[in-house]
Structures are given as structure tokens and as C-alpha cells.
Amino acid sequence: MENPFVVLYIARDQQARATAKKYPGSIRRVLNIQLNQLEDDELVAKTVYNQQPPKVEYYLTDLGKSIMPIINELGRWGDTHSGHLRRVIKKRLILPDA
């Protein structure tokens, strides 16, 4: 699974693609690619409604639901170590003197 955060997002908001319309095209494209990968991996499924404008809702399959405890634990780990992670990221963003 390339991006567990998409699974978490779908778990909280079944209309992931509809919500994605609020974001720039590049973000929507990445989200669409990840949703397709998760669907191929059978972690998510979708319901397509025959209406205008088109409507698609994504939901977690039983397999997708089974990974939620692991994703939630990763989130708790990130919360616990957020100070350290911020320092590491900030250090990477600082350019060395030329």
C-alpha cells in the first residue's frame, strides 16, 4: 500500500473524489491514481451513481477495514514523535551554506 493516508481519508469521507474537486488538478490526479491502486488491491471499492453531475462514492472493503488499527497506530506514533519529526524535516529544509 503506497499511501495509508488515503485509506484513512476514505474511512472518514466516502466521497473522496467529490471532495478532491476543491483541490488543484495535480492533487486530484495523484488522489485518482492512489484510489485506483487501492481499488486494484481490493482495499477500497466504489459505487458509481448514474446521474449528472457524475457521482462516485468510495468505501473500505473488509480487507481495507482490517488495516485501520495499523494505520491508527501509525498516527499515534506520529503524534508521540511529532516534535522529533518536525525537527528532522526542518533540518532537511535548511539549505547548507554554499
PDB file as gemmi writes it, atoms N, CA and C in Angstrom:
CRYST1    1.000    1.000    1.000  90.00  90.00  90.00 P 1                      
ATOM      1  N   MET A   1       0.854  -1.168   0.000  1.00  0.00           N  
ATOM      2  CA  MET A   1       0.000   0.000   0.000  1.00  0.00           C  
ATOM      3  C   MET A   1       0.894   1.222   0.000  1.00  0.00           C  
ATOM      4  N   GLU A   2       0.763   2.017  -1.027  1.00  0.00           N  
ATOM      5  CA  GLU A   2       1.653   3.161  -1.208  1.00  0.00           C  
ATOM      6  C   GLU A   2       1.346   4.306  -0.250  1.00  0.00           C  
ATOM      7  N   ASN A   3       0.075   4.561   0.013  1.00  0.00           N  
ATOM      8  CA  ASN A   3      -0.265   5.695   0.861  1.00  0.00           C  
ATOM      9  C   ASN A   3      -1.396   5.330   1.815  1.00  0.00           C  
ATOM     10  N   PRO A   4      -1.046   4.951   3.059  1.00  0.00           N  
ATOM     11  CA  PRO A   4      -2.096   4.564   4.004  1.00  0.00           C  
ATOM     12  C   PRO A   4      -3.019   5.715   4.362  1.00  0.00           C  
ATOM     13  N   PHE A   5      -2.606   6.945   4.116  1.00  0.00           N  
ATOM     14  CA  PHE A   5      -3.433   8.088   4.493  1.00  0.00           C  
ATOM     15  C   PHE A   5      -4.662   8.206   3.609  1.00  0.00           C  
ATOM     16  N   VAL A   6      -4.586   7.703   2.381  1.00  0.00           N  
ATOM     17  CA  VAL A   6      -5.767   7.701   1.527  1.00  0.00           C  
ATOM     18  C   VAL A   6      -6.817   6.760   2.105  1.00  0.00           C  
ATOM     19  N   VAL A   7      -6.392   5.620   2.645  1.00  0.00           N  
ATOM     20  CA  VAL A   7      -7.325   4.686   3.277  1.00  0.00           C  
ATOM     21  C   VAL A   7      -7.998   5.359   4.462  1.00  0.00           C  
ATOM     22  N   LEU A   8      -7.225   6.061   5.269  1.00  0.00           N  
ATOM     23  CA  LEU A   8      -7.783   6.770   6.415  1.00  0.00           C  
ATOM     24  C   LEU A   8      -8.766   7.838   5.945  1.00  0.00           C  
ATOM     25  N   TYR A   9      -8.425   8.532   4.896  1.00  0.00           N  
ATOM     26  CA  TYR A   9      -9.288   9.567   4.331  1.00  0.00           C  
ATOM     27  C   TYR A   9     -10.629   8.971   3.892  1.00  0.00           C  
ATOM     28  N   ILE A  10     -10.565   7.847   3.207  1.00  0.00           N  
ATOM     29  CA  ILE A  10     -11.786   7.199   2.735  1.00  0.00           C  
ATOM     30  C   ILE A  10     -12.611   6.700   3.909  1.00  0.00           C  
ATOM     31  N   ALA A  11     -11.942   6.224   4.929  1.00  0.00           N  
ATOM     32  CA  ALA A  11     -12.665   5.752   6.105  1.00  0.00           C  
ATOM     33  C   ALA A  11     -13.483   6.876   6.729  1.00  0.00           C  
ATOM     34  N   ARG A  12     -13.015   8.092   6.598  1.00  0.00           N  
ATOM     35  CA  ARG A  12     -13.699   9.241   7.202  1.00  0.00           C  
ATOM     36  C   ARG A  12     -14.593   9.990   6.227  1.00  0.00           C  
ATOM     37  N   ASP A  13     -14.343   9.876   4.917  1.00  0.00           N  
ATOM     38  CA  ASP A  13     -15.104  10.632   3.923  1.00  0.00           C  
ATOM     39  C   ASP A  13     -15.273   9.778   2.683  1.00  0.00           C  
ATOM     40  N   GLN A  14     -16.449   9.182   2.516  1.00  0.00           N  
ATOM     41  CA  GLN A  14     -16.666   8.266   1.407  1.00  0.00           C  
ATOM     42  C   GLN A  14     -16.678   8.971   0.059  1.00  0.00           C  
ATOM     43  N   GLN A  15     -16.875  10.256   0.029  1.00  0.00           N  
ATOM     44  CA  GLN A  15     -16.925  10.969  -1.242  1.00  0.00           C  
ATOM     45  C   GLN A  15     -15.566  11.604  -1.535  1.00  0.00           C  
ATOM     46  N   ALA A  16     -14.540  10.794  -1.509  1.00  0.00           N  
ATOM     47  CA  ALA A  16     -13.171  11.294  -1.642  1.00  0.00           C  
ATOM     48  C   ALA A  16     -12.969  12.086  -2.928  1.00  0.00           C  
ATOM     49  N   ARG A  17     -13.422  11.579  -4.044  1.00  0.00           N  
ATOM     50  CA  ARG A  17     -13.188  12.281  -5.310  1.00  0.00           C  
ATOM     51  C   ARG A  17     -14.001  13.560  -5.386  1.00  0.00           C  
ATOM     52  N   ALA A  18     -15.226  13.545  -4.878  1.00  0.00           N  
ATOM     53  CA  ALA A  18     -16.031  14.772  -4.889  1.00  0.00           C  
ATOM     54  C   ALA A  18     -15.355  15.838  -4.055  1.00  0.00           C  
ATOM     55  N   THR A  19     -14.817  15.458  -2.918  1.00  0.00           N  
ATOM     56  CA  THR A  19     -14.106  16.388  -2.055  1.00  0.00           C  
ATOM     57  C   THR A  19     -12.834  16.869  -2.742  1.00  0.00           C  
ATOM     58  N   ALA A  20     -12.212  16.016  -3.514  1.00  0.00           N  
ATOM     59  CA  ALA A  20     -10.957  16.355  -4.178  1.00  0.00           C  
ATOM     60  C   ALA A  20     -11.134  17.471  -5.205  1.00  0.00           C  
ATOM     61  N   LYS A  21     -12.354  17.704  -5.658  1.00  0.00           N  
ATOM     62  CA  LYS A  21     -12.586  18.767  -6.648  1.00  0.00           C  
ATOM     63  C   LYS A  21     -12.196  20.131  -6.098  1.00  0.00           C  
ATOM     64  N   LYS A  22     -12.096  20.239  -4.792  1.00  0.00           N  
ATOM     65  CA  LYS A  22     -11.715  21.502  -4.159  1.00  0.00           C  
ATOM     66  C   LYS A  22     -10.225  21.796  -4.350  1.00  0.00           C  
ATOM     67  N   TYR A  23      -9.468  20.802  -4.761  1.00  0.00           N  
ATOM     68  CA  TYR A  23      -8.014  20.923  -4.824  1.00  0.00           C  
ATOM     69  C   TYR A  23      -7.537  21.081  -6.259  1.00  0.00           C  
ATOM     70  N   PRO A  24      -6.311  21.566  -6.437  1.00  0.00           N  
ATOM     71  CA  PRO A  24      -5.753  21.731  -7.782  1.00  0.00           C  
ATOM     72  C   PRO A  24      -5.666  20.409  -8.534  1.00  0.00           C  
ATOM     73  N   GLY A  25      -5.588  20.510  -9.855  1.00  0.00           N  
ATOM     74  CA  GLY A  25      -5.577  19.342 -10.716  1.00  0.00           C  
ATOM     75  C   GLY A  25      -4.520  18.312 -10.382  1.00  0.00           C  
ATOM     76  N   SER A  26      -3.321  18.753 -10.011  1.00  0.00           N  
ATOM     77  CA  SER A  26      -2.247  17.792  -9.727  1.00  0.00           C  
ATOM     78  C   SER A  26      -2.574  16.960  -8.498  1.00  0.00           C  
ATOM     79  N   ILE A  27      -3.198  17.555  -7.495  1.00  0.00           N  
ATOM     80  CA  ILE A  27      -3.572  16.801  -6.300  1.00  0.00           C  
ATOM     81  C   ILE A  27      -4.684  15.820  -6.640  1.00  0.00           C  
ATOM     82  N   ARG A  28      -5.644  16.246  -7.436  1.00  0.00           N  
ATOM     83  CA  ARG A  28      -6.730  15.351  -7.850  1.00  0.00           C  
ATOM     84  C   ARG A  28      -6.176  14.166  -8.634  1.00  0.00           C  
ATOM     85  N   ARG A  29      -5.196  14.442  -9.495  1.00  0.00           N  
ATOM     86  CA  ARG A  29      -4.617  13.362 -10.305  1.00  0.00           C  
ATOM     87  C   ARG A  29      -3.936  12.325  -9.412  1.00  0.00           C  
ATOM     88  N   VAL A  30      -3.165  12.787  -8.443  1.00  0.00           N  
ATOM     89  CA  VAL A  30      -2.487  11.868  -7.522  1.00  0.00           C  
ATOM     90  C   VAL A  30      -3.513  11.079  -6.724  1.00  0.00           C  
ATOM     91  N   LEU A  31      -4.560  11.751  -6.247  1.00  0.00           N  
ATOM     92  CA  LEU A  31      -5.603  11.058  -5.492  1.00  0.00           C  
ATOM     93  C   LEU A  31      -6.285  10.006  -6.360  1.00  0.00           C  
ATOM     94  N   ASN A  32      -6.583  10.342  -7.612  1.00  0.00           N  
ATOM     95  CA  ASN A  32      -7.208   9.373  -8.520  1.00  0.00           C  
ATOM     96  C   ASN A  32      -6.316   8.157  -8.740  1.00  0.00           C  
ATOM     97  N   ILE A  33      -5.030   8.386  -8.920  1.00  0.00           N  
ATOM     98  CA  ILE A  33      -4.089   7.275  -9.110  1.00  0.00           C  
ATOM     99  C   ILE A  33      -4.073   6.387  -7.870  1.00  0.00           C  
ATOM    100  N   GLN A  34      -4.004   7.009  -6.687  1.00  0.00           N  
ATOM    101  CA  GLN A  34      -3.954   6.229  -5.455  1.00  0.00           C  
ATOM    102  C   GLN A  34      -5.261   5.476  -5.217  1.00  0.00           C  
ATOM    103  N   LEU A  35      -6.390   6.111  -5.510  1.00  0.00           N  
ATOM    104  CA  LEU A  35      -7.671   5.419  -5.356  1.00  0.00           C  
ATOM    105  C   LEU A  35      -7.748   4.217  -6.289  1.00  0.00           C  
ATOM    106  N   ASN A  36      -7.286   4.375  -7.527  1.00  0.00           N  
ATOM    107  CA  ASN A  36      -7.282   3.247  -8.471  1.00  0.00           C  
ATOM    108  C   ASN A  36      -6.386   2.118  -7.983  1.00  0.00           C  
ATOM    109  N   GLN A  37      -5.227   2.456  -7.417  1.00  0.00           N  
ATOM    110  CA  GLN A  37      -4.325   1.429  -6.889  1.00  0.00           C  
ATOM    111  C   GLN A  37      -4.975   0.700  -5.716  1.00  0.00           C  
ATOM    112  N   LEU A  38      -5.606   1.465  -4.829  1.00  0.00           N  
ATOM    113  CA  LEU A  38      -6.262   0.853  -3.670  1.00  0.00           C  
ATOM    114  C   LEU A  38      -7.432  -0.026  -4.107  1.00  0.00           C  
ATOM    115  N   GLU A  39      -8.114   0.387  -5.165  1.00  0.00           N  
ATOM    116  CA  GLU A  39      -9.200  -0.439  -5.706  1.00  0.00           C  
ATOM    117  C   GLU A  39      -8.633  -1.721  -6.308  1.00  0.00           C  
ATOM    118  N   ASP A  40      -7.527  -1.614  -7.051  1.00  0.00           N  
ATOM    119  CA  ASP A  40      -6.875  -2.799  -7.617  1.00  0.00           C  
ATOM    120  C   ASP A  40      -6.421  -3.759  -6.523  1.00  0.00           C  
ATOM    121  N   ASP A  41      -5.985  -3.190  -5.384  1.00  0.00           N  
ATOM    122  CA  ASP A  41      -5.535  -4.005  -4.248  1.00  0.00           C  
ATOM    123  C   ASP A  41      -6.701  -4.510  -3.390  1.00  0.00           C  
ATOM    124  N   GLU A  42      -7.920  -4.142  -3.785  1.00  0.00           N  
ATOM    125  CA  GLU A  42      -9.154  -4.550  -3.107  1.00  0.00           C  
ATOM    126  C   GLU A  42      -9.245  -4.040  -1.671  1.00  0.00           C  
ATOM    127  N   LEU A  43      -8.601  -2.897  -1.413  1.00  0.00           N  
ATOM    128  CA  LEU A  43      -8.726  -2.253  -0.104  1.00  0.00           C  
ATOM    129  C   LEU A  43      -9.912  -1.290  -0.085  1.00  0.00           C  
ATOM    130  N   VAL A  44     -10.264  -0.765  -1.253  1.00  0.00           N  
ATOM    131  CA  VAL A  44     -11.445   0.089  -1.379  1.00  0.00           C  
ATOM    132  C   VAL A  44     -12.280  -0.407  -2.554  1.00  0.00           C  
ATOM    133  N   ALA A  45     -13.549  -0.044  -2.522  1.00  0.00           N  
ATOM    134  CA  ALA A  45     -14.460  -0.308  -3.634  1.00  0.00           C  
ATOM    135  C   ALA A  45     -15.240   0.974  -3.854  1.00  0.00           C  
ATOM    136  N   LYS A  46     -15.968   1.028  -4.955  1.00  0.00           N  
ATOM    137  CA  LYS A  46     -16.700   2.252  -5.239  1.00  0.00           C  
ATOM    138  C   LYS A  46     -18.098   1.938  -5.734  1.00  0.00           C  
ATOM    139  N   THR A  47     -18.963   2.897  -5.509  1.00  0.00           N  
ATOM    140  CA  THR A  47     -20.305   2.878  -6.050  1.00  0.00           C  
ATOM    141  C   THR A  47     -20.399   4.043  -7.023  1.00  0.00           C  
ATOM    142  N   VAL A  48     -20.777   3.739  -8.257  1.00  0.00           N  
ATOM    143  CA  VAL A  48     -20.923   4.764  -9.284  1.00  0.00           C  
ATOM    144  C   VAL A  48     -22.419   4.999  -9.480  1.00  0.00           C  
ATOM    145  N   TYR A  49     -22.840   6.258  -9.320  1.00  0.00           N  
ATOM    146  CA  TYR A  49     -24.240   6.626  -9.491  1.00  0.00           C  
ATOM    147  C   TYR A  49     -24.442   7.175 -10.896  1.00  0.00           C  
ATOM    148  N   ASN A  50     -25.498   6.704 -11.556  1.00  0.00           N  
ATOM    149  CA  ASN A  50     -25.813   7.145 -12.910  1.00  0.00           C  
ATOM    150  C   ASN A  50     -26.617   8.434 -12.826  1.00  0.00           C  
ATOM    151  N   GLN A  51     -25.918   9.545 -12.722  1.00  0.00           N  
ATOM    152  CA  GLN A  51     -26.569  10.846 -12.597  1.00  0.00           C  
ATOM    153  C   GLN A  51     -25.654  11.921 -13.148  1.00  0.00           C  
ATOM    154  N   GLN A  52     -26.191  13.105 -13.305  1.00  0.00           N  
ATOM    155  CA  GLN A  52     -25.407  14.262 -13.735  1.00  0.00           C  
ATOM    156  C   GLN A  52     -25.516  15.331 -12.670  1.00  0.00           C  
ATOM    157  N   PRO A  53     -24.453  15.897 -12.174  1.00  0.00           N  
ATOM    158  CA  PRO A  53     -23.073  15.517 -12.495  1.00  0.00           C  
ATOM    159  C   PRO A  53     -22.755  14.131 -11.940  1.00  0.00           C  
ATOM    160  N   PRO A  54     -21.754  13.479 -12.515  1.00  0.00           N  
ATOM    161  CA  PRO A  54     -21.383  12.132 -12.063  1.00  0.00           C  
ATOM    162  C   PRO A  54     -21.055  12.117 -10.572  1.00  0.00           C  
ATOM    163  N   LYS A  55     -21.395  11.022  -9.939  1.00  0.00           N  
ATOM    164  CA  LYS A  55     -21.120  10.874  -8.509  1.00  0.00           C  
ATOM    165  C   LYS A  55     -20.545   9.488  -8.274  1.00  0.00           C  
ATOM    166  N   VAL A  56     -19.428   9.444  -7.540  1.00  0.00           N  
ATOM    167  CA  VAL A  56     -18.779   8.190  -7.171  1.00  0.00           C  
ATOM    168  C   VAL A  56     -18.482   8.243  -5.683  1.00  0.00           C  
ATOM    169  N   GLU A  57     -18.841   7.186  -4.977  1.00  0.00           N  
ATOM    170  CA  GLU A  57     -18.511   7.096  -3.561  1.00  0.00           C  
ATOM    171  C   GLU A  57     -17.584   5.900  -3.350  1.00  0.00           C  
ATOM    172  N   TYR A  58     -16.532   6.121  -2.582  1.00  0.00           N  
ATOM    173  CA  TYR A  58     -15.589   5.073  -2.241  1.00  0.00           C  
ATOM    174  C   TYR A  58     -15.845   4.623  -0.820  1.00  0.00           C  
ATOM    175  N   TYR A  59     -15.599   3.357  -0.577  1.00  0.00           N  
ATOM    176  CA  TYR A  59     -15.734   2.828   0.774  1.00  0.00           C  
ATOM    177  C   TYR A  59     -14.693   1.739   0.980  1.00  0.00           C  
ATOM    178  N   LEU A  60     -14.366   1.520   2.247  1.00  0.00           N  
ATOM    179  CA  LEU A  60     -13.395   0.478   2.578  1.00  0.00           C  
ATOM    180  C   LEU A  60     -14.040  -0.891   2.472  1.00  0.00           C  
ATOM    181  N   THR A  61     -13.316  -1.810   1.882  1.00  0.00           N  
ATOM    182  CA  THR A  61     -13.754  -3.203   1.886  1.00  0.00           C  
ATOM    183  C   THR A  61     -13.439  -3.793   3.255  1.00  0.00           C  
ATOM    184  N   ASP A  62     -13.845  -5.035   3.475  1.00  0.00           N  
ATOM    185  CA  ASP A  62     -13.492  -5.687   4.741  1.00  0.00           C  
ATOM    186  C   ASP A  62     -11.977  -5.755   4.907  1.00  0.00           C  
ATOM    187  N   LEU A  63     -11.271  -5.997   3.805  1.00  0.00           N  
ATOM    188  CA  LEU A  63      -9.804  -6.017   3.867  1.00  0.00           C  
ATOM    189  C   LEU A  63      -9.265  -4.637   4.236  1.00  0.00           C  
ATOM    190  N   GLY A  64      -9.825  -3.590   3.650  1.00  0.00           N  
ATOM    191  CA  GLY A  64      -9.416  -2.220   3.979  1.00  0.00           C  
ATOM    192  C   GLY A  64      -9.693  -1.882   5.436  1.00  0.00           C  
ATOM    193  N   LYS A  65     -10.850  -2.305   5.927  1.00  0.00           N  
ATOM    194  CA  LYS A  65     -11.192  -2.059   7.340  1.00  0.00           C  
ATOM    195  C   LYS A  65     -10.220  -2.775   8.270  1.00  0.00           C  
ATOM    196  N   SER A  66      -9.732  -3.937   7.844  1.00  0.00           N  
ATOM    197  CA  SER A  66      -8.845  -4.720   8.710  1.00  0.00           C  
ATOM    198  C   SER A  66      -7.498  -4.043   8.936  1.00  0.00           C  
ATOM    199  N   ILE A  67      -7.107  -3.115   8.049  1.00  0.00           N  
ATOM    200  CA  ILE A  67      -5.812  -2.442   8.204  1.00  0.00           C  
ATOM    201  C   ILE A  67      -5.922  -1.162   9.032  1.00  0.00           C  
ATOM    202  N   MET A  68      -7.143  -0.734   9.341  1.00  0.00           N  
ATOM    203  CA  MET A  68      -7.338   0.515  10.080  1.00  0.00           C  
ATOM    204  C   MET A  68      -6.638   0.541  11.439  1.00  0.00           C  
ATOM    205  N   PRO A  69      -6.631  -0.529  12.226  1.00  0.00           N  
ATOM    206  CA  PRO A  69      -5.898  -0.470  13.505  1.00  0.00           C  
ATOM    207  C   PRO A  69      -4.411  -0.165  13.311  1.00  0.00           C  
ATOM    208  N   ILE A  70      -3.821  -0.681  12.257  1.00  0.00           N  
ATOM    209  CA  ILE A  70      -2.408  -0.426  11.983  1.00  0.00           C  
ATOM    210  C   ILE A  70      -2.202   1.037  11.595  1.00  0.00           C  
ATOM    211  N   ILE A  71      -3.069   1.551  10.734  1.00  0.00           N  
ATOM    212  CA  ILE A  71      -2.962   2.948  10.314  1.00  0.00           C  
ATOM    213  C   ILE A  71      -3.177   3.879  11.498  1.00  0.00           C  
ATOM    214  N   ASN A  72      -4.149   3.560  12.342  1.00  0.00           N  
ATOM    215  CA  ASN A  72      -4.387   4.376  13.539  1.00  0.00           C  
ATOM    216  C   ASN A  72      -3.180   4.361  14.467  1.00  0.00           C  
ATOM    217  N   GLU A  73      -2.532   3.213  14.597  1.00  0.00           N  
ATOM    218  CA  GLU A  73      -1.334   3.119  15.441  1.00  0.00           C  
ATOM    219  C   GLU A  73      -0.193   3.953  14.857  1.00  0.00           C  
ATOM    220  N   LEU A  74      -0.050   3.965  13.530  1.00  0.00           N  
ATOM    221  CA  LEU A  74       0.947   4.829  12.890  1.00  0.00           C  
ATOM    222  C   LEU A  74       0.667   6.290  13.212  1.00  0.00           C  
ATOM    223  N   GLY A  75      -0.604   6.665  13.213  1.00  0.00           N  
ATOM    224  CA  GLY A  75      -0.971   8.038  13.559  1.00  0.00           C  
ATOM    225  C   GLY A  75      -0.592   8.379  14.986  1.00  0.00           C  
ATOM    226  N   ARG A  76      -0.845   7.452  15.921  1.00  0.00           N  
ATOM    227  CA  ARG A  76      -0.475   7.679  17.323  1.00  0.00           C  
ATOM    228  C   ARG A  76       1.040   7.783  17.462  1.00  0.00           C  
ATOM    229  N   TRP A  77       1.780   6.951  16.724  1.00  0.00           N  
ATOM    230  CA  TRP A  77       3.247   7.020  16.752  1.00  0.00           C  
ATOM    231  C   TRP A  77       3.700   8.398  16.264  1.00  0.00           C  
ATOM    232  N   GLY A  78       3.092   8.868  15.169  1.00  0.00           N  
ATOM    233  CA  GLY A  78       3.441  10.183  14.646  1.00  0.00           C  
ATOM    234  C   GLY A  78       3.136  11.293  15.637  1.00  0.00           C  
ATOM    235  N   ASP A  79       2.008  11.181  16.343  1.00  0.00           N  
ATOM    236  CA  ASP A  79       1.671  12.174  17.365  1.00  0.00           C  
ATOM    237  C   ASP A  79       2.697  12.157  18.490  1.00  0.00           C  
ATOM    238  N   THR A  80       3.088  10.981  18.926  1.00  0.00           N  
ATOM    239  CA  THR A  80       4.051  10.839  20.014  1.00  0.00           C  
ATOM    240  C   THR A  80       5.406  11.432  19.637  1.00  0.00           C  
ATOM    241  N   HIS A  81       5.814  11.271  18.410  1.00  0.00           N  
ATOM    242  CA  HIS A  81       7.143  11.692  17.959  1.00  0.00           C  
ATOM    243  C   HIS A  81       7.099  12.943  17.073  1.00  0.00           C  
ATOM    244  N   SER A  82       6.012  13.695  17.147  1.00  0.00           N  
ATOM    245  CA  SER A  82       5.839  14.832  16.238  1.00  0.00           C  
ATOM    246  C   SER A  82       6.937  15.888  16.396  1.00  0.00           C  
ATOM    247  N   GLY A  83       7.378  16.147  17.614  1.00  0.00           N  
ATOM    248  CA  GLY A  83       8.442  17.141  17.824  1.00  0.00           C  
ATOM    249  C   GLY A  83       9.720  16.735  17.127  1.00  0.00           C  
ATOM    250  N   HIS A  84      10.115  15.495  17.295  1.00  0.00           N  
ATOM    251  CA  HIS A  84      11.330  14.992  16.648  1.00  0.00           C  
ATOM    252  C   HIS A  84      11.179  15.028  15.123  1.00  0.00           C  
ATOM    253  N   LEU A  85      10.027  14.573  14.634  1.00  0.00           N  
ATOM    254  CA  LEU A  85       9.807  14.548  13.190  1.00  0.00           C  
ATOM    255  C   LEU A  85       9.853  15.944  12.598  1.00  0.00           C  
ATOM    256  N   ARG A  86       9.288  16.926  13.296  1.00  0.00           N  
ATOM    257  CA  ARG A  86       9.331  18.312  12.810  1.00  0.00           C  
ATOM    258  C   ARG A  86      10.764  18.820  12.736  1.00  0.00           C  
ATOM    259  N   ARG A  87      11.580  18.489  13.754  1.00  0.00           N  
ATOM    260  CA  ARG A  87      12.982  18.929  13.748  1.00  0.00           C  
ATOM    261  C   ARG A  87      13.730  18.319  12.567  1.00  0.00           C  
ATOM    262  N   VAL A  88      13.499  17.041  12.308  1.00  0.00           N  
ATOM    263  CA  VAL A  88      14.183  16.369  11.198  1.00  0.00           C  
ATOM    264  C   VAL A  88      13.768  16.986   9.869  1.00  0.00           C  
ATOM    265  N   ILE A  89      12.490  17.220   9.698  1.00  0.00           N  
ATOM    266  CA  ILE A  89      12.005  17.811   8.453  1.00  0.00           C  
ATOM    267  C   ILE A  89      12.553  19.226   8.294  1.00  0.00           C  
ATOM    268  N   LYS A  90      12.531  20.000   9.365  1.00  0.00           N  
ATOM    269  CA  LYS A  90      13.036  21.369   9.300  1.00  0.00           C  
ATOM    270  C   LYS A  90      14.522  21.377   8.953  1.00  0.00           C  
ATOM    271  N   LYS A  91      15.263  20.443   9.534  1.00  0.00           N  
ATOM    272  CA  LYS A  91      16.697  20.355   9.249  1.00  0.00           C  
ATOM    273  C   LYS A  91      16.937  20.060   7.771  1.00  0.00           C  
ATOM    274  N   ARG A  92      16.104  19.235   7.172  1.00  0.00           N  
ATOM    275  CA  ARG A  92      16.252  18.920   5.750  1.00  0.00           C  
ATOM    276  C   ARG A  92      15.918  20.106   4.859  1.00  0.00           C  
ATOM    277  N   LEU A  93      15.049  20.966   5.336  1.00  0.00           N  
ATOM    278  CA  LEU A  93      14.623  22.113   4.528  1.00  0.00           C  
ATOM    279  C   LEU A  93      15.630  23.248   4.544  1.00  0.00           C  
ATOM    280  N   ILE A  94      16.505  23.261   5.540  1.00  0.00           N  
ATOM    281  CA  ILE A  94      17.507  24.308   5.629  1.00  0.00           C  
ATOM    282  C   ILE A  94      18.629  23.977   4.651  1.00  0.00           C  
ATOM    283  N   LEU A  95      18.906  24.917   3.754  1.00  0.00           N  
ATOM    284  CA  LEU A  95      19.955  24.685   2.760  1.00  0.00           C  
ATOM    285  C   LEU A  95      21.321  24.906   3.372  1.00  0.00           C  
ATOM    286  N   PRO A  96      22.282  24.053   3.033  1.00  0.00           N  
ATOM    287  CA  PRO A  96      23.643  24.249   3.552  1.00  0.00           C  
ATOM    288  C   PRO A  96      24.264  25.508   2.948  1.00  0.00           C  
ATOM    289  N   ASP A  97      25.202  26.098   3.697  1.00  0.00           N  
ATOM    290  CA  ASP A  97      25.898  27.283   3.189  1.00  0.00           C  
ATOM    291  C   ASP A  97      26.712  26.905   1.951  1.00  0.00           C  
ATOM    292  N   ALA A  98      26.677  27.785   0.975  1.00  0.00           N  
ATOM    293  CA  ALA A  98      27.404  27.498  -0.269  1.00  0.00           C  
ATOM    294  C   ALA A  98      28.828  27.970  -0.171  1.00  0.00           C  
TER     295      ALA A  98                                                      
END                                                                             
